Amino acid sequence: MNPYDAKRAYTESSILTAPPERLVVMLYDGAIRFLGQAAVAMRADNQRVFLDRVQRAEAIIKELNLTLNMRQGGEIAQRLRAIYQFCDLHLTSATVERDPRKVDDVIKLLSELREAWQQIAANPPAAVAAA
């Protein structure tokens, strides 16, 4: 097995065995990483890389939004949905206006959410831990 295959197998195993809270953190990590790459590409005037990385981040944000349980999530789910919609609109605006600062704004916002989810993943509620 070459090193790439081993890393890929480890990554796939990590995803398949991770609890839901950890999966959310992993999604935030991916979106933040792609947006960081997008901001660098935009500042370097590399439109192709910028668009690719923004599209990848937008796909993750859409997935986070679609997986919200609006029936049981209550006010938290509603607020997260509003944040994800803001991120989507802000990234569209960043693309149209070619403004990397708007990408940075989304990175900051997602980083704050990621930290909150990291704390939840580290200390899952009793009901989740018992499941």
ChimeraX commands (.cxc) that place a marker at each C-alpha (Angstrom):
marker #1 position 0.00,0.00,0.00 radius 0.5
marker #1 position 1.55,3.32,-1.00 radius 0.5
marker #1 position 1.49,6.29,1.43 radius 0.5
marker #1 position -1.31,8.04,-0.48 radius 0.5
marker #1 position -3.57,4.99,-0.26 radius 0.5
marker #1 position -2.83,4.66,3.46 radius 0.5
marker #1 position -3.69,8.30,4.10 radius 0.5
marker #1 position -6.87,7.99,2.05 radius 0.5
marker #1 position -7.91,4.83,3.90 radius 0.5
marker #1 position -7.26,6.53,7.24 radius 0.5
marker #1 position -9.30,9.57,6.21 radius 0.5
marker #1 position -12.20,7.45,5.01 radius 0.5
marker #1 position -12.12,5.40,8.21 radius 0.5
marker #1 position -12.07,8.57,10.32 radius 0.5
marker #1 position -15.12,9.90,8.53 radius 0.5
marker #1 position -17.07,6.65,8.67 radius 0.5
marker #1 position -16.46,6.16,12.39 radius 0.5
marker #1 position -16.73,9.77,13.60 radius 0.5
marker #1 position -19.65,10.83,15.79 radius 0.5
marker #1 position -22.00,13.45,14.27 radius 0.5
marker #1 position -20.49,16.33,16.26 radius 0.5
marker #1 position -17.02,15.49,14.98 radius 0.5
marker #1 position -18.30,15.27,11.40 radius 0.5
marker #1 position -19.62,18.82,11.70 radius 0.5
marker #1 position -16.19,19.98,12.90 radius 0.5
marker #1 position -14.60,18.20,9.93 radius 0.5
marker #1 position -16.99,19.97,7.55 radius 0.5
marker #1 position -16.11,23.33,9.07 radius 0.5
marker #1 position -12.41,22.48,8.76 radius 0.5
marker #1 position -12.86,21.75,5.07 radius 0.5
marker #1 position -14.85,24.90,4.36 radius 0.5
marker #1 position -12.36,27.07,6.26 radius 0.5
marker #1 position -9.41,25.45,4.45 radius 0.5
marker #1 position -11.01,25.94,1.02 radius 0.5
marker #1 position -11.93,29.56,1.81 radius 0.5
marker #1 position -8.39,30.30,2.99 radius 0.5
marker #1 position -7.09,28.93,-0.30 radius 0.5
marker #1 position -9.72,30.96,-2.17 radius 0.5
marker #1 position -8.69,34.19,-0.47 radius 0.5
marker #1 position -5.02,33.57,-1.30 radius 0.5
marker #1 position -5.92,32.78,-4.92 radius 0.5
marker #1 position -8.05,35.90,-5.23 radius 0.5
marker #1 position -5.26,38.08,-3.87 radius 0.5
marker #1 position -2.91,36.46,-6.41 radius 0.5
marker #1 position -5.48,37.09,-9.16 radius 0.5
marker #1 position -5.83,33.37,-9.84 radius 0.5
marker #1 position -9.50,33.31,-10.75 radius 0.5
marker #1 position -9.61,29.62,-11.67 radius 0.5
marker #1 position -8.34,28.43,-8.29 radius 0.5
marker #1 position -10.44,31.02,-6.49 radius 0.5
marker #1 position -13.66,29.84,-8.12 radius 0.5
marker #1 position -12.85,26.17,-7.55 radius 0.5
marker #1 position -12.14,26.66,-3.83 radius 0.5
marker #1 position -15.16,28.90,-3.26 radius 0.5
marker #1 position -17.41,26.37,-4.97 radius 0.5
marker #1 position -16.06,23.60,-2.73 radius 0.5
marker #1 position -16.65,25.72,0.39 radius 0.5
marker #1 position -20.14,26.66,-0.80 radius 0.5
marker #1 position -20.97,22.98,-1.28 radius 0.5
marker #1 position -19.97,22.29,2.32 radius 0.5
marker #1 position -21.99,25.24,3.62 radius 0.5
marker #1 position -25.01,24.03,1.63 radius 0.5
marker #1 position -24.59,20.56,3.14 radius 0.5
marker #1 position -24.43,22.01,6.65 radius 0.5
marker #1 position -27.59,23.97,5.90 radius 0.5
marker #1 position -29.46,21.01,4.40 radius 0.5
marker #1 position -28.70,18.76,7.35 radius 0.5
marker #1 position -30.22,21.10,9.91 radius 0.5
marker #1 position -33.17,19.54,11.70 radius 0.5
marker #1 position -35.59,22.45,11.63 radius 0.5
marker #1 position -38.32,20.53,13.49 radius 0.5
marker #1 position -36.24,19.59,16.50 radius 0.5
marker #1 position -33.48,22.20,16.31 radius 0.5
marker #1 position -35.66,25.14,17.27 radius 0.5
marker #1 position -34.07,28.55,17.54 radius 0.5
marker #1 position -30.53,27.22,17.20 radius 0.5
marker #1 position -31.31,25.59,13.85 radius 0.5
marker #1 position -33.03,28.77,12.66 radius 0.5
marker #1 position -30.00,30.87,13.61 radius 0.5
marker #1 position -27.58,28.47,11.98 radius 0.5
marker #1 position -29.68,28.49,8.81 radius 0.5
marker #1 position -29.55,32.31,8.77 radius 0.5
marker #1 position -25.77,32.22,9.25 radius 0.5
marker #1 position -25.30,29.71,6.44 radius 0.5
marker #1 position -27.50,31.80,4.13 radius 0.5
marker #1 position -25.49,34.90,5.05 radius 0.5
marker #1 position -22.26,33.03,4.25 radius 0.5
marker #1 position -23.63,31.96,0.88 radius 0.5
marker #1 position -24.70,35.49,-0.03 radius 0.5
marker #1 position -21.45,36.98,1.23 radius 0.5
marker #1 position -19.40,34.56,-0.87 radius 0.5
marker #1 position -21.47,35.41,-3.93 radius 0.5
marker #1 position -20.84,39.07,-3.23 radius 0.5
marker #1 position -17.10,38.40,-2.77 radius 0.5
marker #1 position -17.01,36.69,-6.15 radius 0.5
marker #1 position -18.89,39.45,-7.96 radius 0.5
marker #1 position -16.97,42.28,-6.29 radius 0.5
marker #1 position -13.64,40.39,-6.26 radius 0.5
marker #1 position -13.26,41.25,-2.57 radius 0.5
marker #1 position -11.12,38.80,-0.57 radius 0.5
marker #1 position -12.06,40.60,2.66 radius 0.5
marker #1 position -15.57,39.19,2.30 radius 0.5
marker #1 position -14.08,35.71,2.10 radius 0.5
marker #1 position -12.10,36.53,5.24 radius 0.5
marker #1 position -15.35,37.56,6.96 radius 0.5
marker #1 position -16.90,34.17,6.21 radius 0.5
marker #1 position -13.75,32.39,7.41 radius 0.5
marker #1 position -13.96,34.27,10.71 radius 0.5
marker #1 position -17.63,33.43,11.16 radius 0.5
marker #1 position -17.18,29.75,10.33 radius 0.5
marker #1 position -14.11,29.56,12.58 radius 0.5
marker #1 position -16.17,30.78,15.53 radius 0.5
marker #1 position -18.87,28.18,14.79 radius 0.5
marker #1 position -16.19,25.52,14.39 radius 0.5
marker #1 position -14.80,26.28,17.83 radius 0.5
marker #1 position -18.26,25.94,19.37 radius 0.5
marker #1 position -18.80,22.60,17.64 radius 0.5
marker #1 position -15.31,21.48,18.70 radius 0.5
marker #1 position -16.33,22.08,22.33 radius 0.5
marker #1 position -19.54,20.13,21.78 radius 0.5
marker #1 position -17.61,17.27,20.16 radius 0.5
marker #1 position -15.15,17.21,23.07 radius 0.5
marker #1 position -17.95,17.22,25.66 radius 0.5
marker #1 position -21.04,15.69,24.03 radius 0.5
marker #1 position -24.34,16.08,25.84 radius 0.5
marker #1 position -25.29,13.08,27.99 radius 0.5
marker #1 position -28.10,12.06,25.63 radius 0.5
marker #1 position -25.73,11.98,22.66 radius 0.5
marker #1 position -22.99,10.21,24.59 radius 0.5
marker #1 position -25.42,7.49,25.71 radius 0.5
marker #1 position -26.75,6.89,22.17 radius 0.5
marker link #1:1,2 radius 0.2
marker link #1:2,3 radius 0.2
marker link #1:3,4 radius 0.2
marker link #1:4,5 radius 0.2
marker link #1:5,6 radius 0.2
marker link #1:6,7 radius 0.2
marker link #1:7,8 radius 0.2
marker link #1:8,9 radius 0.2
marker link #1:9,10 radius 0.2
marker link #1:10,11 radius 0.2
marker link #1:11,12 radius 0.2
marker link #1:12,13 radius 0.2
marker link #1:13,14 radius 0.2
marker link #1:14,15 radius 0.2
marker link #1:15,16 radius 0.2
marker link #1:16,17 radius 0.2
marker link #1:17,18 radius 0.2
marker link #1:18,19 radius 0.2
marker link #1:19,20 radius 0.2
marker link #1:20,21 radius 0.2
marker link #1:21,22 radius 0.2
marker link #1:22,23 radius 0.2
marker link #1:23,24 radius 0.2
marker link #1:24,25 radius 0.2
marker link #1:25,26 radius 0.2
marker link #1:26,27 radius 0.2
marker link #1:27,28 radius 0.2
marker link #1:28,29 radius 0.2
marker link #1:29,30 radius 0.2
marker link #1:30,31 radius 0.2
marker link #1:31,32 radius 0.2
marker link #1:32,33 radius 0.2
marker link #1:33,34 radius 0.2
marker link #1:34,35 radius 0.2
marker link #1:35,36 radius 0.2
marker link #1:36,37 radius 0.2
marker link #1:37,38 radius 0.2
marker link #1:38,39 radius 0.2
marker link #1:39,40 radius 0.2
marker link #1:40,41 radius 0.2
marker link #1:41,42 radius 0.2
marker link #1:42,43 radius 0.2
marker link #1:43,44 radius 0.2
marker link #1:44,45 radius 0.2
marker link #1:45,46 radius 0.2
marker link #1:46,47 radius 0.2
marker link #1:47,48 radius 0.2
marker link #1:48,49 radius 0.2
marker link #1:49,50 radius 0.2
marker link #1:50,51 radius 0.2
marker link #1:51,52 radius 0.2
marker link #1:52,53 radius 0.2
marker link #1:53,54 radius 0.2
marker link #1:54,55 radius 0.2
marker link #1:55,56 radius 0.2
marker link #1:56,57 radius 0.2
marker link #1:57,58 radius 0.2
marker link #1:58,59 radius 0.2
marker link #1:59,60 radius 0.2
marker link #1:60,61 radius 0.2
marker link #1:61,62 radius 0.2
marker link #1:62,63 radius 0.2
marker link #1:63,64 radius 0.2
marker link #1:64,65 radius 0.2
marker link #1:65,66 radius 0.2
marker link #1:66,67 radius 0.2
marker link #1:67,68 radius 0.2
marker link #1:68,69 radius 0.2
marker link #1:69,70 radius 0.2
marker link #1:70,71 radius 0.2
marker link #1:71,72 radius 0.2
marker link #1:72,73 radius 0.2
marker link #1:73,74 radius 0.2
marker link #1:74,75 radius 0.2
marker link #1:75,76 radius 0.2
marker link #1:76,77 radius 0.2
marker link #1:77,78 radius 0.2
marker link #1:78,79 radius 0.2
marker link #1:79,80 radius 0.2
marker link #1:80,81 radius 0.2
marker link #1:81,82 radius 0.2
marker link #1:82,83 radius 0.2
marker link #1:83,84 radius 0.2
marker link #1:84,85 radius 0.2
marker link #1:85,86 radius 0.2
marker link #1:86,87 radius 0.2
marker link #1:87,88 radius 0.2
marker link #1:88,89 radius 0.2
marker link #1:89,90 radius 0.2
marker link #1:90,91 radius 0.2
marker link #1:91,92 radius 0.2
marker link #1:92,93 radius 0.2
marker link #1:93,94 radius 0.2
marker link #1:94,95 radius 0.2
marker link #1:95,96 radius 0.2
marker link #1:96,97 radius 0.2
marker link #1:97,98 radius 0.2
marker link #1:98,99 radius 0.2
marker link #1:99,100 radius 0.2
marker link #1:100,101 radius 0.2
marker link #1:101,102 radius 0.2
marker link #1:102,103 radius 0.2
marker link #1:103,104 radius 0.2
marker link #1:104,105 radius 0.2
marker link #1:105,106 radius 0.2
marker link #1:106,107 radius 0.2
marker link #1:107,108 radius 0.2
marker link #1:108,109 radius 0.2
marker link #1:109,110 radius 0.2
marker link #1:110,111 radius 0.2
marker link #1:111,112 radius 0.2
marker link #1:112,113 radius 0.2
marker link #1:113,114 radius 0.2
marker link #1:114,115 radius 0.2
marker link #1:115,116 radius 0.2
marker link #1:116,117 radius 0.2
marker link #1:117,118 radius 0.2
marker link #1:118,119 radius 0.2
marker link #1:119,120 radius 0.2
marker link #1:120,121 radius 0.2
marker link #1:121,122 radius 0.2
marker link #1:122,123 radius 0.2
marker link #1:123,124 radius 0.2
marker link #1:124,125 radius 0.2
marker link #1:125,126 radius 0.2
marker link #1:126,127 radius 0.2
marker link #1:127,128 radius 0.2
marker link #1:128,129 radius 0.2
marker link #1:129,130 radius 0.2
marker link #1:130,131 radius 0.2
view
